[in-house]
Every structure is written in C-alpha cells, then in structure tokens.
Amino acid sequence: MSDQYAYLRGEFVPLENASISIRTHAFLYGTAVFEGIKAYWLPESGQMGVFRMADHYKRLQQSSHILRLRSPIDADKMAELTIELIKRNQCQANTYIRPIVYKADLRIGPILTIANTQDDFCLFTVPMDGYLDTSKGLHVGVSSWRRLDDNAIPARAKVNGAYVNTALAKTDGHLAGFDDVVVLTNEGHVAEGSAMNLFLVRDNCLITSAITENILEGITRSTLIDLAQKELGLSVVTRPIDRTELYVADEAFFAGTATEVAPITKFDHRPVGDGNVGSISKQLQDLYSKAVHGLLPKYDRWVTRV
C-alpha cells in the first residue's frame, strides 16, 4: 500500500501523524459534525468516482450551522481537498471518505459560543466495500432504545456525539442475534435503522419515514426516491410508520452511503413477505449500483470523477 495521508490543521500530513490532543473539545464533548462520503472505482474509465459529493458537503455545512460550528473553509474547498486526498492516497478501490468539522479548542466546559474559540476541518479516507452484507436478506430487530429527538440532539445534523445513540442500539441488537436494528421515535413511530434510512414496500408503493420523524435527511434516501419514481414508475410516500407495518410489509430495505441498499427479510423473527429478497429491492439495488459506478448516463451529474 502507498503512503497514506490525512488533512488536518490546514495541511496534508502522513496518516500516522494525524492526531489531536486529548484536551480537544470535540473529543471531550462530541462537539463535531461529520459526513460519510463514498467513492467507487470506475473500471470503465479507470478512475475513482465520488458519489454526490456536493450534496454531502452541503449537508455538512447545514450540520455545522445547527451546532454553531464555523468551518474554516467552504464546501467548494472541501471538495477540492477531497479530490487531492484521493489522488495522494492512490485510491483504486471502494473508499469511504470522512470529513469532520470539529471544535478544536483545548479547554474544559461544554459551551459552544465563547469568544475567540477555534473550529477546524479534517479529512481522511479508508477502504470500504460493504458496511452490511447486502448479498442476502438481513434479520432486523426493533430496538428498545429510542431515536434522539429533534429538540434534544437533532438527527438531522450528523453530530458525532449523537452516535452514542446508534452504538447503544446497534450493539444490543448484535448481542441479541440481529444483523441490525430499527429504532422508534419517542412517539412510537418507526424512525430509521441504527445509522441508515429505512424503506418499506406495500402494494407496489414505496414508503419511508417523513423527515419530521427524527431521521437523517439521507442522500442515499433521496437518490432511491428519484430512481424509484423515474426509473421504476413507483409511487413514493413519506409519512409516519407504525411498528406493526414492519410485520405486514411486502419488502423492506435499509439505505445509506455505507450501507448502500441492504434488503431485509425478517423483522423480530417474522418473515418479510415470503421471506426472500423482493423484486423491487433487487431492482433498486441494481440501479443504485449502476448510478454510483457511473453507469447511468442521465445521472452522471452525481459522480465526480477523479
């Protein structure tokens, strides 16, 4: 493997030197926001392709605004640095990209608005094929942990500290024998998976939780809504979802940048539909794979070639 680099404190540094102080505010209090971006090797052109990079950096800026973080650079500069880092790391396989805007102050106290504080931006890459095994159906349980509320720690922002909620739910789910979990809102509606959005299929209609149900406004989610409507001619409904709708769905799948499209074949020991991966799930999985690999010319705007 070639020498690997990260971007930290305004410069590219060897990965082994990319470290922060134990007194860093973001480490002590979780006061940081991040994105998960994925780049794919495009064998047709012998290039890397970063999927929907501009949309990810727009969302990172929105997350920063919610948390009162002030990024030292704008979204266009973040995109430039991402392209440069992919080149420096000589990426030639599926790669996960993690940009972070974080409170870099070396001080004690969970206040975000003290004068003369310093916020910073860092960036690194890591090889990643699949976050979940998407070749088969997943067995998913409903977690006893509830999703964080918008008036507590908003799921709309990808706040680093908020992912303790994900860790608790996902860890207990694994210990109970599930591949992953669904989390509910405090009102008892379905929010999403541990760290990904959720779709159901009922009577050839695609259903997903509304953005007001304490979910991340997923970029993969919006991609699949576009593909379902424009390529498959499906109706897509966003609304509150009851827990028991999981048990009567014809198909179900998770969707996320790391997850991609992951079909679900069992909820809480109950089969989804006939217990096999459904045809709509398979079609969307195939369309999404083609889109991220630059094989759907009409959606080529989504792919930044490097």
Secondary structure per residue as TSV (DSSP state, phi and psi in degrees):
chain	resnum	aa	ss	phi	psi
A	1	M	-	360.0	140.9
A	2	S	-	-69.6	164.4
A	3	D	-	-58.3	137.7
A	4	Q	-	-106.4	146.5
A	5	Y	E	-127.2	159.0
A	6	A	E	-131.7	165.2
A	7	Y	E	-108.3	123.1
A	8	L	E	-152.1	135.4
A	9	R	T	53.6	38.8
A	10	G	T	85.1	11.7
A	11	E	E	-154.0	160.3
A	12	F	E	-82.7	131.7
A	13	V	E	-132.7	153.6
A	14	P	E	-54.9	140.8
A	15	L	G	-55.7	-37.3
A	16	E	G	-68.8	-15.7
A	17	N	G	-100.4	1.7
A	18	A	-	-85.9	84.4
A	19	S	-	-133.3	160.5
A	20	I	-	-125.1	163.4
A	21	S	-	-71.4	150.4
A	22	I	T	-68.1	-12.2
A	23	R	T	-91.6	3.1
A	24	T	B	-61.0	131.1
A	25	H	H	-56.4	-41.7
A	26	A	H	-63.7	-35.4
A	27	F	H	-69.0	-40.0
A	28	L	H	-73.7	-34.1
A	29	Y	H	-127.6	2.2
A	30	G	-	72.1	20.6
A	31	T	-	-84.3	73.7
A	32	A	E	-154.4	158.0
A	33	V	E	-129.6	154.3
A	34	F	E	-145.1	170.4
A	35	E	-	-130.1	153.6
A	36	G	-	-115.0	112.8
A	37	I	E	-117.1	145.8
A	38	K	E	-123.3	137.8
A	39	A	E	-116.4	144.1
A	40	Y	E	-122.7	147.3
A	41	W	E	-76.3	129.3
A	42	L	E	-106.0	93.8
A	43	P	T	-63.6	-25.8
A	44	E	T	-62.3	-35.4
A	45	S	T	-116.3	-3.9
A	46	G	T	65.1	38.1
A	47	Q	E	-131.6	168.0
A	48	M	E	-91.2	148.6
A	49	G	E	-128.5	120.2
A	50	V	E	-90.8	126.5
A	51	F	E	-90.8	121.7
A	52	R	T	50.5	47.6
A	53	M	H	-62.3	-43.7
A	54	A	H	-61.1	-38.5
A	55	D	H	-66.4	-38.7
A	56	H	H	-64.7	-42.1
A	57	Y	H	-74.1	-28.4
A	58	K	H	-62.2	-43.1
A	59	R	H	-67.9	-35.9
A	60	L	H	-61.7	-40.8
A	61	Q	H	-64.3	-38.8
A	62	Q	H	-65.9	-42.2
A	63	S	H	-60.9	-42.3
A	64	S	H	-60.2	-42.3
A	65	H	H	-63.4	-41.8
A	66	I	H	-62.0	-40.2
A	67	L	T	-89.4	4.4
A	68	R	T	62.8	29.0
A	69	L	-	-89.5	144.3
A	70	R	-	-115.6	101.3
A	71	S	-	-66.3	137.3
A	72	P	S	-73.4	-12.5
A	73	I	S	-134.9	160.4
A	74	D	-	-92.5	177.8
A	75	A	H	-63.5	-37.9
A	76	D	H	-63.4	-41.0
A	77	K	H	-67.3	-37.9
A	78	M	H	-59.4	-41.6
A	79	A	H	-65.0	-41.4
A	80	E	H	-59.9	-44.5
A	81	L	H	-65.9	-35.3
A	82	T	H	-63.4	-45.8
A	83	I	H	-62.1	-43.0
A	84	E	H	-64.2	-39.3
A	85	L	H	-67.6	-39.1
A	86	I	H	-60.0	-40.7
A	87	K	H	-66.6	-46.6
A	88	R	H	-62.3	-37.6
A	89	N	T	-85.1	1.0
A	90	Q	T	50.0	47.6
A	91	C	-	-67.9	129.0
A	92	Q	-	-138.6	29.7
A	93	A	S	-153.8	170.7
A	94	N	-	-55.3	130.3
A	95	T	E	-134.7	133.9
A	96	Y	E	-96.2	132.7
A	97	I	E	-115.1	126.5
A	98	R	E	-120.8	98.0
A	99	P	E	-90.8	144.3
A	100	I	E	-138.6	131.8
A	101	V	E	-105.2	124.0
A	102	Y	E	-140.4	154.7
A	103	K	E	-81.1	113.1
A	104	A	-	-95.0	0.5
A	105	D	-	-61.7	146.5
A	106	L	B	-101.0	80.6
A	107	R	-	-154.8	161.9
A	108	I	S	-102.5	136.7
A	109	G	S	125.7	123.1
A	110	P	-	-83.9	47.4
A	111	I	-	-103.2	135.5
A	112	L	S	-97.6	-12.0
A	113	T	-	-117.7	16.4
A	114	I	-	-65.1	139.3
A	115	A	T	-61.2	148.2
A	116	N	T	65.4	25.3
A	117	T	-	-82.1	161.5
A	118	Q	-	-120.3	127.9
A	119	D	E	-112.4	150.9
A	120	D	E	-139.9	173.7
A	121	F	E	-128.6	135.7
A	122	C	E	-138.0	165.6
A	123	L	E	-156.8	134.7
A	124	F	E	-147.4	166.8
A	125	T	E	-125.6	156.3
A	126	V	E	-149.2	138.3
A	127	P	E	-61.3	139.5
A	128	M	-	-154.3	122.2
A	129	D	S	-91.0	-82.3
A	130	G	-	-120.0	136.6
A	131	Y	S	-78.8	-37.7
A	132	L	S	-127.6	159.0
A	133	D	-	-77.5	102.9
A	134	T	T	-90.9	4.2
A	135	S	T	-81.0	-12.7
A	136	K	S	-140.3	169.6
A	137	G	-	-73.7	146.8
A	138	L	E	-93.4	147.5
A	139	H	E	-101.6	115.3
A	140	V	E	-119.9	138.9
A	141	G	E	-111.4	158.9
A	142	V	E	-88.6	122.3
A	143	S	E	-75.6	149.6
A	144	S	E	-79.1	-14.8
A	145	W	E	-82.1	134.9
A	146	R	E	-92.3	153.6
A	147	R	-	-70.6	142.1
A	148	L	-	-57.0	147.2
A	149	D	-	-92.8	151.3
A	150	D	T	-58.5	-29.0
A	151	N	T	-91.6	8.2
A	152	A	T	-113.5	-79.6
A	153	I	S	-129.5	107.7
A	154	P	-	-66.8	127.2
A	155	A	T	-68.9	-18.9
A	156	R	T	-62.9	-28.6
A	157	A	S	-99.8	137.6
A	158	K	-	-85.1	77.4
A	159	V	B	-85.6	126.3
A	160	N	G	-53.3	-48.6
A	161	G	G	-63.6	-24.2
A	162	A	G	-68.4	-18.7
A	163	Y	H	-77.7	0.1
A	164	V	H	-62.4	-36.5
A	165	N	H	-58.6	-44.8
A	166	T	H	-63.2	-44.5
A	167	A	H	-62.4	-42.1
A	168	L	H	-62.5	-47.7
A	169	A	H	-65.9	-47.5
A	170	K	H	-68.0	-40.4
A	171	T	H	-63.7	-47.3
A	172	D	H	-64.5	-35.0
A	173	G	H	-62.5	-44.2
A	174	H	H	-64.1	-41.7
A	175	L	H	-64.9	-25.1
A	176	A	T	-86.8	-1.8
A	177	G	T	97.3	7.1
A	178	F	-	-90.8	153.8
A	179	D	S	-72.5	-35.1
A	180	D	E	-163.4	-173.0
A	181	V	E	-136.9	160.8
A	182	V	E	-107.0	136.6
A	183	V	E	-109.8	146.9
A	184	L	E	-103.7	159.0
A	185	T	-	-77.9	171.2
A	186	N	T	-65.2	-18.6
A	187	E	T	-86.3	-4.9
A	188	G	S	92.4	5.3
A	189	H	B	-84.4	158.0
A	190	V	E	-69.9	126.1
A	191	A	E	-92.2	-75.4
A	192	E	E	-165.7	-169.2
A	193	G	E	-77.7	-173.1
A	194	S	S	-59.2	-40.5
A	195	A	S	-150.4	38.1
A	196	M	S	-160.1	157.0
A	197	N	E	-77.0	164.6
A	198	L	E	-128.0	138.3
A	199	F	E	-123.6	142.8
A	200	L	E	-116.9	154.5
A	201	V	E	-119.6	124.8
A	202	R	E	-135.8	122.6
A	203	D	T	52.3	46.4
A	204	N	T	62.1	22.3
A	205	C	E	-116.3	134.7
A	206	L	E	-89.7	128.8
A	207	I	E	-123.8	133.9
A	208	T	E	-144.3	155.0
A	209	S	-	-62.6	143.3
A	210	A	-	-66.9	157.4
A	211	I	T	-69.3	-9.4
A	212	T	T	-89.6	7.5
A	213	E	S	-100.6	33.3
A	214	N	S	59.1	47.4
A	215	I	-	-115.1	161.7
A	216	L	-	-73.3	136.8
A	217	E	-	-76.9	85.1
A	218	G	-	-69.4	138.4
A	219	I	H	-76.4	-38.3
A	220	T	H	-64.4	-38.7
A	221	R	H	-55.9	-49.7
A	222	S	H	-67.5	-34.1
A	223	T	H	-60.6	-46.8
A	224	L	H	-70.1	-33.2
A	225	I	H	-62.3	-43.8
A	226	D	H	-60.2	-48.9
A	227	L	H	-65.0	-39.7
A	228	A	H	-64.5	-42.3
A	229	Q	H	-74.5	-46.2
A	230	K	H	-86.4	-30.5
A	231	E	H	-100.5	-32.8
A	232	L	S	-108.4	-8.7
A	233	G	-	67.7	27.2
A	234	L	-	-86.9	148.5
A	235	S	E	-78.4	139.6
A	236	V	E	-123.6	127.0
A	237	V	E	-119.1	129.9
A	238	T	E	-111.9	122.4
A	239	R	-	-166.2	170.8
A	240	P	-	-62.2	143.2
A	241	I	-	-122.2	128.4
A	242	D	B	-77.2	153.9
A	243	R	T	-57.7	-42.4
A	244	T	T	-70.2	-14.1
A	245	E	H	-65.6	-25.6
A	246	L	H	-58.8	-36.1
A	247	Y	H	-81.6	-13.8
A	248	V	H	-115.4	9.1
A	249	A	-	-69.6	149.1
A	250	D	S	-79.3	-35.7
A	251	E	E	-147.5	164.5
A	252	A	E	-157.8	150.6
A	253	F	E	-158.5	152.3
A	254	F	E	-87.9	157.3
A	255	A	E	-146.0	130.5
A	256	G	E	-172.6	166.3
A	257	T	T	-59.1	-50.0
A	258	A	T	-75.8	-39.4
A	259	T	T	-72.1	-32.5
A	260	E	E	62.5	-124.6
A	261	V	E	-117.9	113.3
A	262	A	E	-120.2	103.2
A	263	P	E	-64.2	146.2
A	264	I	E	-114.0	130.4
A	265	T	E	-117.1	0.3
A	266	K	E	-156.9	131.0
A	267	F	E	-116.4	123.4
A	268	D	T	48.0	47.5
A	269	H	T	68.3	15.8
A	270	R	E	-114.0	129.5
A	271	P	E	-66.5	145.0
A	272	V	S	-89.2	120.2
A	273	G	T	60.2	-126.5
A	274	D	T	-90.4	7.5
A	275	G	S	88.3	2.8
A	276	N	S	-112.4	163.0
A	277	V	-	-64.6	126.8
A	278	G	-	-78.9	164.0
A	279	S	H	-68.3	-38.2
A	280	I	H	-67.5	-40.5
A	281	S	H	-59.1	-43.9
A	282	K	H	-64.1	-42.8
A	283	Q	H	-64.1	-43.1
A	284	L	H	-69.9	-35.0
A	285	Q	H	-60.7	-43.1
A	286	D	H	-68.8	-44.2
A	287	L	H	-63.0	-41.6
A	288	Y	H	-64.6	-43.7
A	289	S	H	-60.0	-40.8
A	290	K	H	-66.7	-39.6
A	291	A	H	-63.1	-47.4
A	292	V	H	-70.9	-22.2
A	293	H	T	-95.1	12.1
A	294	G	T	70.7	26.5
A	295	L	-	-103.9	8.9
A	296	L	-	-118.7	93.2
A	297	P	G	-53.5	-34.7
A	298	K	G	-69.7	-14.9
A	299	Y	G	-112.8	21.9
A	300	D	G	-62.1	-23.0
A	301	R	G	-61.5	-19.7
A	302	W	G	-76.5	-17.5
A	303	V	E	-109.5	122.6
A	304	T	E	-98.2	113.1
A	305	R	E	-83.2	138.6
A	306	V	-	-123.5	360.0
